[in-house]
Amino acid sequence: YKRQVSTQSTWGFSLGTNGCPMASSAPLLFKKWSSSEVDVSDLSLQDYISKKSVFMPHSAARYKKRFRKSRCPIVERLTNAIMYHGRNNGKKMMACRHIRSTFEIIALVTDQNPIQVVVDAVAKCGPREDSTRVGTAGVVRRQSVDVSPLRRVNTAIALITIGAREASFRTIKSFPECLADEIMNAAKGSSNSYAIKKKDEIERVAQANR
């Protein structure tokens, strides 16, 4: 009688012949999805969208210093952006549950890696041009400016979560369903997405102020 040895660990990565984790295997998000084959199509955002492999979007790491947030996995940044509006502050386990449910819905509907769908959505939702206030001695006017890649990522994540939060307020749909709809519409560039509509509005105002 020969005992069967499982080649898959409970954490979602492959095991070697001795039962130890293989060095080459990367962790799978929620034991299901790999971020190793995720591709960032926008060249300017490749350094600011982190594809780091994690088991859960809850690393408890510190990204306090300037620009360090760009090293934070993009899924964890999305998780953190959910925890807003007082009553949700600090409830990261709840946010992780919502992200897991959202990813399950995206995987079922699109038949794609949900991490790839999120990356595509973030790349398409960040405004490339914005307007700022310029003026001295009471004379103020708006001037259009280019937006840095990091700010594009920050704004995209904020717009996606705000859109999902507003869509789920006082409706029968759950938050994960609204977030999944928002991410999928944003990844397609659809005008049904709150984030895409806001991005177009910001760019239109900036174009008028050139």
N, C-alpha and C positions, 0 to 999 in steps of 0.2 A: 504494500500500500504506500503510495507516494502522496504526500500532502501537497495540495495546490497552493502556490504562493501568489498572492495578488500583486500585480505590477502597478497598481494605482493606490496611492496613499489616500487617507481620509481628507487630506488638505488639497487634493487635486493635482499633485505632480507625480511624475513617474518614479518608480522605485527600481533600484538596481538589483542584481542577482542576490546581493547580501541583505536586501531589505532596506537599505539606506537610500535617501533621496539622491537621484542622479544630479551631477553638478550642472549639466546643461539645461535642465528643466526649469522653466520659469513658473512662478505661482499663477494660479488661475483665479480670476476675480469671482468670488462666490462659488469656487470650485467648478466653474463652468466656462468662463470666457477668457481667452488669452489676449494680451495686448501686444504680443510680439509681432503679429502681422498687420497691426494697425498702421495706416499710412496717413500722414498729414499732407494734403494736396497743396496747400498754400505755403510757398517757400518761406515767406516772411514770418510765418507763425511756428515754424518747426522748432525753434529754440525756446518757445514760450508755451507750447502744449506738451506737457510731460507724459510720456507713454510708459512710465515706470510700472512694472508688474507688482500688484499687491493682492493679498487674499481678501482684504476688506478695505473699504475706503475710510479707514479709521486708524491712521498710523500714529496718532498722538505726538507727531513731530512738531518742532517749532519752526515756523516760517516768518518770524517777526521782522527780520531785517529787510531793507529795501531790495527789491527784485528777487528775493529768495522764494517768493510764492511761485515763480515760474518752474521751480523744481518739484512742486507738489503735484502728485498725480491728478490728471484732469478730472477723473471721476470723484476724487476726494474734494476737489474744489467745488464741484457741482453739489456734493453732499453738504458742504459747509454753507453754501449759498441758500440752501433750503431753510436753515435755522435762523429765520428772521421774524420780526414782529413780536418781541416780548414773550409771548406765551410759548414760542418755540425755541427760545434761547437755550443753548447747551444740550438740547435733546438729540444728541448725535446718533444714538442707537435707533431712535425713531426715524431719523433721516436716512440711516443705512437701510432700514426695512423698506422705506419708500423707494429708494434707489433700486433695491433688488427687485421689487415688484414692477417698477418701471422698465427695467432691463428685460424682465421675463416677457412683458407685453411687447416690447420692441422686437425681441427675438422671434416671437410667435408671428407677428404681423409682417415684418420685413424679411424674415429668414436670413438676416445678416448678423454680424457681430455687433451687439449694441454699443460697444466702446467705439467702434468705427463710426456708427451713426451719430454718436455724441460729438466726436471730433469734427465730423463734417458740418454738424449744426453750428458748433462754435466758430468754425472757420467762415461760415456764411453770414453769421449774425452780427459780427463786429463792424461798426461803421468805420469806413476808411477815411472819412473827412468829417470834421465837426467845426462849429463856430465858437469863438471865444470873444470876450469883451475886451476891447482895446480903447484906451482914451486917457486923457489927462485934463485936469482942471474942469471937471464937470461935463466935458464933451465926450460922450461914450458912443461907440459904434461896434457892430459885430464884424469880426474878421474870420474868414474861413482858414482852417489850419489842417495839416495832415495829422492823423492819429497814429501814435506809436503802436507797435505790435502787441505789447503787453496790455496796454489800455484797451485794445480791440478785444482781446481775450476776456479781460475783466468785465467789459460792458456786455459782451455776448452772453456770458454766464448769468449776469444780473438780469438781463432782459428775458432770457429763457425762464428763469425761476419766477420772475414777477408775473409773466404771462400765464404760467401754470397756476400760480397762486390765485390770480384774479379769476381764471376760468373755473376753478374748483370751489369758489366762494358761493355759498348758498345754492348749490346745485346737487343733484343726486349723484353725479360722477365723483369718484374718489380722486384724491390728489395724484396718486401714481398714474391713473388713466389720463388725467389732464396733462401731466408732465410728459408722458409718452407721446401723446398727440402733438404737443408743442415741439418736442425734439424731432419727431419724424417730419412734421411740416417744415421746420426750420432747415433740416438736412436736405430736403427737396427744393428749398428756396420758394416755398409756396406762400402766397399772400394771406393764407389763412392763419399763419403764424404771427403771434403778437410781436415777437422779436424782429422778424423780417419787416413788418409794417413800421415799427419804430426806427429801425435802421434806415429804411428808405426815407422816412420823414426827416431824420437828422441830416442825412446826406443832401436832401433837397433844400433844406434851410441853409446849409453850408454853401451849396452851389449858388444860391441867391446872394450870398454875402461875399463872393469872391472879389 
